[in-house]
């Protein structure tokens, strides 16, 4: 299980996901798999450990720009502090059934960072 503040997932937007999968697969040896119910969201592991990500069609299965997700104990607690630190919540806490919740914030410099909170069932 990832700890609070640990980077864990990068989402890569692509205009042509098959072309992007070929690029990253041949460049880094990544293997891709679309989880059941999320066809079009091609998951990968970037070496040993929990760091991985996915390629999805830009604006559909992925955001417009690359987003790094950080594990947090509570998206609601983190989101409540964002505005006071000069940022903005742009995607509120949203459920991924059976896995957890995600949200996206804009940092004080205009960059997007994703938040990930795992469900108790997914941690088991």
CNS distance restraints for C-alpha pairs under 8 A (distance, minus, plus):
assign (resid   1 and name CA) (resid  50 and name CA) 7.99 0.50 0.50
assign (resid   1 and name CA) (resid 123 and name CA) 6.34 0.50 0.50
assign (resid   2 and name CA) (resid   6 and name CA) 6.19 0.50 0.50
assign (resid   2 and name CA) (resid   8 and name CA) 7.22 0.50 0.50
assign (resid   2 and name CA) (resid  50 and name CA) 7.33 0.50 0.50
assign (resid   2 and name CA) (resid  71 and name CA) 6.26 0.50 0.50
assign (resid   3 and name CA) (resid  71 and name CA) 6.38 0.50 0.50
assign (resid   3 and name CA) (resid  72 and name CA) 7.07 0.50 0.50
assign (resid   3 and name CA) (resid  73 and name CA) 7.77 0.50 0.50
assign (resid   4 and name CA) (resid  70 and name CA) 7.67 0.50 0.50
assign (resid   4 and name CA) (resid  71 and name CA) 5.28 0.50 0.50
assign (resid   4 and name CA) (resid  72 and name CA) 4.33 0.50 0.50
assign (resid   4 and name CA) (resid  73 and name CA) 5.58 0.50 0.50
assign (resid   5 and name CA) (resid  70 and name CA) 5.73 0.50 0.50
assign (resid   5 and name CA) (resid  71 and name CA) 5.52 0.50 0.50
assign (resid   5 and name CA) (resid  72 and name CA) 5.83 0.50 0.50
assign (resid   6 and name CA) (resid  70 and name CA) 5.53 0.50 0.50
assign (resid   6 and name CA) (resid  71 and name CA) 5.46 0.50 0.50
assign (resid   6 and name CA) (resid  72 and name CA) 7.78 0.50 0.50
assign (resid   7 and name CA) (resid  51 and name CA) 7.22 0.50 0.50
assign (resid   7 and name CA) (resid  68 and name CA) 7.11 0.50 0.50
assign (resid   7 and name CA) (resid  69 and name CA) 6.04 0.50 0.50
assign (resid   7 and name CA) (resid  70 and name CA) 4.48 0.50 0.50
assign (resid   7 and name CA) (resid  71 and name CA) 6.39 0.50 0.50
assign (resid   8 and name CA) (resid  50 and name CA) 6.14 0.50 0.50
assign (resid   8 and name CA) (resid  51 and name CA) 4.58 0.50 0.50
assign (resid   8 and name CA) (resid  52 and name CA) 6.42 0.50 0.50
assign (resid   8 and name CA) (resid  53 and name CA) 7.77 0.50 0.50
assign (resid   8 and name CA) (resid  68 and name CA) 7.62 0.50 0.50
assign (resid   8 and name CA) (resid  69 and name CA) 5.99 0.50 0.50
assign (resid   8 and name CA) (resid  70 and name CA) 5.88 0.50 0.50
assign (resid   8 and name CA) (resid  71 and name CA) 6.61 0.50 0.50
assign (resid   9 and name CA) (resid  51 and name CA) 5.76 0.50 0.50
assign (resid   9 and name CA) (resid  52 and name CA) 5.04 0.50 0.50
assign (resid   9 and name CA) (resid  53 and name CA) 4.54 0.50 0.50
assign (resid   9 and name CA) (resid  54 and name CA) 7.73 0.50 0.50
assign (resid   9 and name CA) (resid  68 and name CA) 5.91 0.50 0.50
assign (resid   9 and name CA) (resid  69 and name CA) 5.01 0.50 0.50
assign (resid   9 and name CA) (resid  70 and name CA) 7.20 0.50 0.50
assign (resid  10 and name CA) (resid  52 and name CA) 6.45 0.50 0.50
assign (resid  10 and name CA) (resid  53 and name CA) 4.49 0.50 0.50
assign (resid  10 and name CA) (resid  54 and name CA) 6.61 0.50 0.50
assign (resid  10 and name CA) (resid  66 and name CA) 7.09 0.50 0.50
assign (resid  10 and name CA) (resid  67 and name CA) 5.73 0.50 0.50
assign (resid  10 and name CA) (resid  68 and name CA) 4.37 0.50 0.50
assign (resid  10 and name CA) (resid  69 and name CA) 5.93 0.50 0.50
assign (resid  11 and name CA) (resid  53 and name CA) 5.49 0.50 0.50
assign (resid  11 and name CA) (resid  54 and name CA) 5.11 0.50 0.50
assign (resid  11 and name CA) (resid  55 and name CA) 6.03 0.50 0.50
assign (resid  11 and name CA) (resid  56 and name CA) 7.48 0.50 0.50
assign (resid  11 and name CA) (resid  62 and name CA) 6.59 0.50 0.50
assign (resid  11 and name CA) (resid  63 and name CA) 7.85 0.50 0.50
assign (resid  11 and name CA) (resid  66 and name CA) 5.62 0.50 0.50
assign (resid  11 and name CA) (resid  67 and name CA) 5.24 0.50 0.50
assign (resid  11 and name CA) (resid  68 and name CA) 6.39 0.50 0.50
assign (resid  11 and name CA) (resid  69 and name CA) 7.80 0.50 0.50
assign (resid  12 and name CA) (resid  53 and name CA) 7.59 0.50 0.50
assign (resid  12 and name CA) (resid  54 and name CA) 6.15 0.50 0.50
assign (resid  12 and name CA) (resid  55 and name CA) 4.77 0.50 0.50
assign (resid  12 and name CA) (resid  56 and name CA) 6.54 0.50 0.50
assign (resid  12 and name CA) (resid  62 and name CA) 6.92 0.50 0.50
assign (resid  12 and name CA) (resid  65 and name CA) 7.25 0.50 0.50
assign (resid  12 and name CA) (resid  66 and name CA) 4.89 0.50 0.50
assign (resid  12 and name CA) (resid  67 and name CA) 6.97 0.50 0.50
assign (resid  13 and name CA) (resid  17 and name CA) 7.93 0.50 0.50
assign (resid  13 and name CA) (resid  55 and name CA) 5.84 0.50 0.50
assign (resid  13 and name CA) (resid  56 and name CA) 5.36 0.50 0.50
assign (resid  13 and name CA) (resid  57 and name CA) 5.74 0.50 0.50
assign (resid  13 and name CA) (resid  58 and name CA) 4.55 0.50 0.50
assign (resid  13 and name CA) (resid  59 and name CA) 7.69 0.50 0.50
assign (resid  13 and name CA) (resid  61 and name CA) 7.94 0.50 0.50
assign (resid  13 and name CA) (resid  62 and name CA) 5.23 0.50 0.50
assign (resid  13 and name CA) (resid  63 and name CA) 6.21 0.50 0.50
assign (resid  13 and name CA) (resid  64 and name CA) 6.23 0.50 0.50
assign (resid  13 and name CA) (resid  65 and name CA) 6.12 0.50 0.50
assign (resid  13 and name CA) (resid  66 and name CA) 6.01 0.50 0.50
assign (resid  14 and name CA) (resid  20 and name CA) 6.34 0.50 0.50
assign (resid  14 and name CA) (resid  55 and name CA) 6.67 0.50 0.50
assign (resid  14 and name CA) (resid  56 and name CA) 6.04 0.50 0.50
assign (resid  14 and name CA) (resid  57 and name CA) 5.02 0.50 0.50
assign (resid  14 and name CA) (resid  58 and name CA) 5.08 0.50 0.50
assign (resid  14 and name CA) (resid  62 and name CA) 7.96 0.50 0.50
assign (resid  15 and name CA) (resid  57 and name CA) 5.75 0.50 0.50
assign (resid  15 and name CA) (resid  58 and name CA) 5.66 0.50 0.50
assign (resid  16 and name CA) (resid  20 and name CA) 6.30 0.50 0.50
assign (resid  16 and name CA) (resid  57 and name CA) 6.73 0.50 0.50
assign (resid  17 and name CA) (resid  21 and name CA) 5.98 0.50 0.50
assign (resid  17 and name CA) (resid  40 and name CA) 7.98 0.50 0.50
assign (resid  17 and name CA) (resid  55 and name CA) 6.43 0.50 0.50
assign (resid  17 and name CA) (resid  56 and name CA) 6.12 0.50 0.50
assign (resid  17 and name CA) (resid  57 and name CA) 5.89 0.50 0.50
assign (resid  18 and name CA) (resid  22 and name CA) 6.22 0.50 0.50
assign (resid  19 and name CA) (resid  23 and name CA) 6.22 0.50 0.50
assign (resid  20 and name CA) (resid  24 and name CA) 6.20 0.50 0.50
assign (resid  20 and name CA) (resid  55 and name CA) 7.44 0.50 0.50
assign (resid  21 and name CA) (resid  25 and name CA) 5.64 0.50 0.50
assign (resid  21 and name CA) (resid  32 and name CA) 7.42 0.50 0.50
assign (resid  21 and name CA) (resid  55 and name CA) 7.26 0.50 0.50
assign (resid  22 and name CA) (resid  26 and name CA) 5.91 0.50 0.50
assign (resid  23 and name CA) (resid  27 and name CA) 5.97 0.50 0.50
assign (resid  24 and name CA) (resid  28 and name CA) 5.66 0.50 0.50
assign (resid  24 and name CA) (resid  29 and name CA) 7.02 0.50 0.50
assign (resid  24 and name CA) (resid  30 and name CA) 6.38 0.50 0.50
assign (resid  25 and name CA) (resid  29 and name CA) 4.61 0.50 0.50
assign (resid  25 and name CA) (resid  30 and name CA) 4.51 0.50 0.50
assign (resid  25 and name CA) (resid  31 and name CA) 6.23 0.50 0.50
assign (resid  26 and name CA) (resid  30 and name CA) 7.51 0.50 0.50
assign (resid  30 and name CA) (resid  44 and name CA) 6.25 0.50 0.50
assign (resid  30 and name CA) (resid  45 and name CA) 6.74 0.50 0.50
assign (resid  30 and name CA) (resid  46 and name CA) 6.63 0.50 0.50
assign (resid  31 and name CA) (resid  44 and name CA) 5.83 0.50 0.50
assign (resid  31 and name CA) (resid  45 and name CA) 7.41 0.50 0.50
assign (resid  32 and name CA) (resid  42 and name CA) 5.52 0.50 0.50
assign (resid  32 and name CA) (resid  43 and name CA) 5.33 0.50 0.50
assign (resid  32 and name CA) (resid  44 and name CA) 4.94 0.50 0.50
assign (resid  33 and name CA) (resid  42 and name CA) 5.27 0.50 0.50
assign (resid  33 and name CA) (resid  43 and name CA) 5.21 0.50 0.50
assign (resid  33 and name CA) (resid  44 and name CA) 6.72 0.50 0.50
assign (resid  34 and name CA) (resid  38 and name CA) 6.17 0.50 0.50
assign (resid  34 and name CA) (resid  39 and name CA) 5.29 0.50 0.50
assign (resid  34 and name CA) (resid  40 and name CA) 6.51 0.50 0.50
assign (resid  34 and name CA) (resid  41 and name CA) 5.52 0.50 0.50
assign (resid  34 and name CA) (resid  42 and name CA) 4.60 0.50 0.50
assign (resid  34 and name CA) (resid  43 and name CA) 5.86 0.50 0.50
assign (resid  35 and name CA) (resid  39 and name CA) 6.53 0.50 0.50
assign (resid  35 and name CA) (resid  41 and name CA) 7.41 0.50 0.50
assign (resid  35 and name CA) (resid  42 and name CA) 7.58 0.50 0.50
assign (resid  35 and name CA) (resid  43 and name CA) 7.35 0.50 0.50
assign (resid  40 and name CA) (resid  56 and name CA) 6.02 0.50 0.50
assign (resid  40 and name CA) (resid  57 and name CA) 7.15 0.50 0.50
assign (resid  40 and name CA) (resid  61 and name CA) 6.82 0.50 0.50
assign (resid  41 and name CA) (resid  54 and name CA) 6.17 0.50 0.50
assign (resid  41 and name CA) (resid  55 and name CA) 5.87 0.50 0.50
assign (resid  41 and name CA) (resid  56 and name CA) 4.76 0.50 0.50
assign (resid  41 and name CA) (resid  57 and name CA) 7.69 0.50 0.50
assign (resid  41 and name CA) (resid  61 and name CA) 6.09 0.50 0.50
assign (resid  41 and name CA) (resid  62 and name CA) 7.99 0.50 0.50
assign (resid  42 and name CA) (resid  54 and name CA) 5.05 0.50 0.50
assign (resid  42 and name CA) (resid  55 and name CA) 5.09 0.50 0.50
assign (resid  42 and name CA) (resid  56 and name CA) 6.34 0.50 0.50
assign (resid  43 and name CA) (resid  52 and name CA) 7.47 0.50 0.50
assign (resid  43 and name CA) (resid  53 and name CA) 5.61 0.50 0.50
assign (resid  43 and name CA) (resid  54 and name CA) 4.08 0.50 0.50
assign (resid  43 and name CA) (resid  55 and name CA) 6.62 0.50 0.50
assign (resid  44 and name CA) (resid  52 and name CA) 5.51 0.50 0.50
assign (resid  44 and name CA) (resid  53 and name CA) 5.42 0.50 0.50
assign (resid  44 and name CA) (resid  54 and name CA) 5.75 0.50 0.50
assign (resid  45 and name CA) (resid  50 and name CA) 7.51 0.50 0.50
assign (resid  45 and name CA) (resid  51 and name CA) 6.28 0.50 0.50
assign (resid  45 and name CA) (resid  52 and name CA) 4.03 0.50 0.50
assign (resid  45 and name CA) (resid  53 and name CA) 6.46 0.50 0.50
assign (resid  46 and name CA) (resid  51 and name CA) 5.98 0.50 0.50
assign (resid  46 and name CA) (resid  52 and name CA) 4.91 0.50 0.50
assign (resid  46 and name CA) (resid  53 and name CA) 7.59 0.50 0.50
assign (resid  47 and name CA) (resid  51 and name CA) 7.30 0.50 0.50
assign (resid  47 and name CA) (resid  52 and name CA) 7.70 0.50 0.50
assign (resid  55 and name CA) (resid  62 and name CA) 7.29 0.50 0.50
assign (resid  56 and name CA) (resid  60 and name CA) 7.27 0.50 0.50
assign (resid  56 and name CA) (resid  61 and name CA) 4.73 0.50 0.50
assign (resid  56 and name CA) (resid  62 and name CA) 4.94 0.50 0.50
assign (resid  57 and name CA) (resid  61 and name CA) 5.21 0.50 0.50
assign (resid  57 and name CA) (resid  62 and name CA) 5.79 0.50 0.50
assign (resid  58 and name CA) (resid  62 and name CA) 5.09 0.50 0.50
assign (resid  58 and name CA) (resid  63 and name CA) 5.76 0.50 0.50
assign (resid  58 and name CA) (resid  64 and name CA) 5.38 0.50 0.50
assign (resid  58 and name CA) (resid  65 and name CA) 7.82 0.50 0.50
assign (resid  59 and name CA) (resid  63 and name CA) 5.14 0.50 0.50
assign (resid  59 and name CA) (resid  64 and name CA) 5.48 0.50 0.50
assign (resid  63 and name CA) (resid  67 and name CA) 7.45 0.50 0.50
assign (resid  67 and name CA) (resid 112 and name CA) 6.26 0.50 0.50
assign (resid  67 and name CA) (resid 113 and name CA) 5.72 0.50 0.50
assign (resid  67 and name CA) (resid 114 and name CA) 6.18 0.50 0.50
assign (resid  68 and name CA) (resid 112 and name CA) 8.00 0.50 0.50
assign (resid  68 and name CA) (resid 113 and name CA) 5.64 0.50 0.50
assign (resid  68 and name CA) (resid 114 and name CA) 5.79 0.50 0.50
assign (resid  69 and name CA) (resid 113 and name CA) 6.09 0.50 0.50
assign (resid  69 and name CA) (resid 114 and name CA) 4.11 0.50 0.50
assign (resid  69 and name CA) (resid 115 and name CA) 5.26 0.50 0.50
assign (resid  69 and name CA) (resid 116 and name CA) 6.25 0.50 0.50
assign (resid  70 and name CA) (resid 113 and name CA) 7.49 0.50 0.50
assign (resid  70 and name CA) (resid 114 and name CA) 6.09 0.50 0.50
assign (resid  70 and name CA) (resid 115 and name CA) 5.05 0.50 0.50
assign (resid  70 and name CA) (resid 116 and name CA) 5.90 0.50 0.50
assign (resid  71 and name CA) (resid 115 and name CA) 5.99 0.50 0.50
assign (resid  71 and name CA) (resid 116 and name CA) 4.71 0.50 0.50
assign (resid  71 and name CA) (resid 117 and name CA) 5.96 0.50 0.50
assign (resid  71 and name CA) (resid 118 and name CA) 7.92 0.50 0.50
assign (resid  72 and name CA) (resid  78 and name CA) 7.65 0.50 0.50
assign (resid  72 and name CA) (resid 115 and name CA) 6.51 0.50 0.50
assign (resid  72 and name CA) (resid 116 and name CA) 5.93 0.50 0.50
assign (resid  72 and name CA) (resid 117 and name CA) 5.48 0.50 0.50
assign (resid  73 and name CA) (resid 117 and name CA) 6.09 0.50 0.50
assign (resid  74 and name CA) (resid  78 and name CA) 6.40 0.50 0.50
assign (resid  74 and name CA) (resid 117 and name CA) 6.16 0.50 0.50
assign (resid  75 and name CA) (resid  79 and name CA) 5.84 0.50 0.50
assign (resid  75 and name CA) (resid  93 and name CA) 6.36 0.50 0.50
assign (resid  75 and name CA) (resid 101 and name CA) 7.84 0.50 0.50
assign (resid  75 and name CA) (resid 102 and name CA) 7.46 0.50 0.50
assign (resid  75 and name CA) (resid 103 and name CA) 7.00 0.50 0.50
assign (resid  75 and name CA) (resid 115 and name CA) 6.50 0.50 0.50
assign (resid  75 and name CA) (resid 116 and name CA) 7.09 0.50 0.50
assign (resid  75 and name CA) (resid 117 and name CA) 6.31 0.50 0.50
assign (resid  76 and name CA) (resid  80 and name CA) 6.09 0.50 0.50
assign (resid  76 and name CA) (resid  93 and name CA) 6.97 0.50 0.50
assign (resid  77 and name CA) (resid  81 and name CA) 6.90 0.50 0.50
assign (resid  78 and name CA) (resid  82 and name CA) 6.59 0.50 0.50
assign (resid  79 and name CA) (resid  83 and name CA) 7.78 0.50 0.50
assign (resid  79 and name CA) (resid  89 and name CA) 6.43 0.50 0.50
assign (resid  79 and name CA) (resid  92 and name CA) 7.94 0.50 0.50
assign (resid  79 and name CA) (resid 105 and name CA) 7.62 0.50 0.50
assign (resid  81 and name CA) (resid  85 and name CA) 6.60 0.50 0.50
assign (resid  82 and name CA) (resid  86 and name CA) 6.62 0.50 0.50
assign (resid  82 and name CA) (resid  87 and name CA) 5.08 0.50 0.50
assign (resid  82 and name CA) (resid  88 and name CA) 5.98 0.50 0.50
assign (resid  82 and name CA) (resid  89 and name CA) 6.90 0.50 0.50
assign (resid  82 and name CA) (resid 105 and name CA) 7.55 0.50 0.50
assign (resid  82 and name CA) (resid 107 and name CA) 7.75 0.50 0.50
assign (resid  83 and name CA) (resid  87 and name CA) 4.85 0.50 0.50
assign (resid  83 and name CA) (resid  88 and name CA) 5.36 0.50 0.50
assign (resid  83 and name CA) (resid  89 and name CA) 7.50 0.50 0.50
assign (resid  85 and name CA) (resid 108 and name CA) 7.03 0.50 0.50
assign (resid  86 and name CA) (resid 107 and name CA) 7.04 0.50 0.50
assign (resid  86 and name CA) (resid 108 and name CA) 4.87 0.50 0.50
assign (resid  87 and name CA) (resid 105 and name CA) 6.99 0.50 0.50
assign (resid  87 and name CA) (resid 106 and name CA) 5.40 0.50 0.50
assign (resid  87 and name CA) (resid 107 and name CA) 4.58 0.50 0.50
assign (resid  87 and name CA) (resid 108 and name CA) 4.71 0.50 0.50
assign (resid  87 and name CA) (resid 109 and name CA) 7.95 0.50 0.50
assign (resid  87 and name CA) (resid 110 and name CA) 7.79 0.50 0.50
assign (resid  88 and name CA) (resid 105 and name CA) 5.60 0.50 0.50
assign (resid  88 and name CA) (resid 106 and name CA) 5.09 0.50 0.50
assign (resid  88 and name CA) (resid 107 and name CA) 6.77 0.50 0.50
assign (resid  89 and name CA) (resid 103 and name CA) 7.86 0.50 0.50
assign (resid  89 and name CA) (resid 104 and name CA) 6.31 0.50 0.50
assign (resid  89 and name CA) (resid 105 and name CA) 4.34 0.50 0.50
assign (resid  89 and name CA) (resid 106 and name CA) 6.28 0.50 0.50
assign (resid  90 and name CA) (resid 103 and name CA) 7.74 0.50 0.50
assign (resid  90 and name CA) (resid 104 and name CA) 5.66 0.50 0.50
assign (resid  90 and name CA) (resid 105 and name CA) 5.26 0.50 0.50
assign (resid  90 and name CA) (resid 106 and name CA) 6.62 0.50 0.50
assign (resid  91 and name CA) (resid 103 and name CA) 5.03 0.50 0.50
assign (resid  91 and name CA) (resid 104 and name CA) 4.76 0.50 0.50
assign (resid  91 and name CA) (resid 105 and name CA) 6.68 0.50 0.50
assign (resid  92 and name CA) (resid 102 and name CA) 7.76 0.50 0.50
assign (resid  92 and name CA) (resid 103 and name CA) 5.07 0.50 0.50
assign (resid  92 and name CA) (resid 104 and name CA) 6.79 0.50 0.50
assign (resid  93 and name CA) (resid 101 and name CA) 6.04 0.50 0.50
assign (resid  93 and name CA) (resid 102 and name CA) 5.50 0.50 0.50
assign (resid  93 and name CA) (resid 103 and name CA) 4.71 0.50 0.50
assign (resid  94 and name CA) (resid 101 and name CA) 5.21 0.50 0.50
assign (resid  94 and name CA) (resid 102 and name CA) 5.34 0.50 0.50
assign (resid  94 and name CA) (resid 103 and name CA) 6.15 0.50 0.50
assign (resid  95 and name CA) (resid 100 and name CA) 5.99 0.50 0.50
assign (resid  95 and name CA) (resid 101 and name CA) 4.33 0.50 0.50
assign (resid  95 and name CA) (resid 102 and name CA) 6.60 0.50 0.50
assign (resid  96 and name CA) (resid 100 and name CA) 5.31 0.50 0.50
assign (resid  96 and name CA) (resid 101 and name CA) 5.46 0.50 0.50
assign (resid  96 and name CA) (resid 102 and name CA) 7.36 0.50 0.50
assign (resid  98 and name CA) (resid 119 and name CA) 7.09 0.50 0.50
assign (resid  98 and name CA) (resid 121 and name CA) 7.09 0.50 0.50
assign (resid  98 and name CA) (resid 122 and name CA) 6.75 0.50 0.50
assign (resid  99 and name CA) (resid 118 and name CA) 6.07 0.50 0.50
assign (resid  99 and name CA) (resid 119 and name CA) 5.69 0.50 0.50
assign (resid  99 and name CA) (resid 121 and name CA) 7.41 0.50 0.50
assign (resid  99 and name CA) (resid 122 and name CA) 5.31 0.50 0.50
assign (resid 100 and name CA) (resid 116 and name CA) 7.25 0.50 0.50
assign (resid 100 and name CA) (resid 117 and name CA) 5.51 0.50 0.50
assign (resid 100 and name CA) (resid 118 and name CA) 4.20 0.50 0.50
assign (resid 100 and name CA) (resid 119 and name CA) 4.50 0.50 0.50
assign (resid 100 and name CA) (resid 122 and name CA) 7.26 0.50 0.50
assign (resid 101 and name CA) (resid 116 and name CA) 5.88 0.50 0.50
assign (resid 101 and name CA) (resid 117 and name CA) 5.18 0.50 0.50
assign (resid 101 and name CA) (resid 118 and name CA) 6.47 0.50 0.50
assign (resid 101 and name CA) (resid 119 and name CA) 7.53 0.50 0.50
assign (resid 102 and name CA) (resid 114 and name CA) 6.95 0.50 0.50
assign (resid 102 and name CA) (resid 115 and name CA) 5.38 0.50 0.50
assign (resid 102 and name CA) (resid 116 and name CA) 4.61 0.50 0.50
assign (resid 102 and name CA) (resid 117 and name CA) 6.34 0.50 0.50
assign (resid 103 and name CA) (resid 114 and name CA) 5.77 0.50 0.50
assign (resid 103 and name CA) (resid 115 and name CA) 5.06 0.50 0.50
assign (resid 103 and name CA) (resid 116 and name CA) 6.77 0.50 0.50
assign (resid 104 and name CA) (resid 112 and name CA) 6.64 0.50 0.50
assign (resid 104 and name CA) (resid 113 and name CA) 5.73 0.50 0.50
assign (resid 104 and name CA) (resid 114 and name CA) 4.32 0.50 0.50
assign (resid 104 and name CA) (resid 115 and name CA) 5.89 0.50 0.50
assign (resid 105 and name CA) (resid 112 and name CA) 5.68 0.50 0.50
assign (resid 105 and name CA) (resid 113 and name CA) 5.54 0.50 0.50
assign (resid 105 and name CA) (resid 114 and name CA) 6.36 0.50 0.50
assign (resid 105 and name CA) (resid 115 and name CA) 7.68 0.50 0.50
assign (resid 106 and name CA) (resid 110 and name CA) 5.55 0.50 0.50
assign (resid 106 and name CA) (resid 111 and name CA) 5.38 0.50 0.50
assign (resid 106 and name CA) (resid 112 and name CA) 4.48 0.50 0.50
assign (resid 106 and name CA) (resid 113 and name CA) 6.36 0.50 0.50
assign (resid 107 and name CA) (resid 111 and name CA) 5.36 0.50 0.50
assign (resid 107 and name CA) (resid 112 and name CA) 6.21 0.50 0.50
assign (resid 107 and name CA) (resid 113 and name CA) 7.08 0.50 0.50
assign (resid 118 and name CA) (resid 122 and name CA) 6.27 0.50 0.50
assign (resid 118 and name CA) (resid 123 and name CA) 6.73 0.50 0.50
assign (resid 119 and name CA) (resid 123 and name CA) 6.51 0.50 0.50
assign (resid 120 and name CA) (resid 124 and name CA) 6.72 0.50 0.50
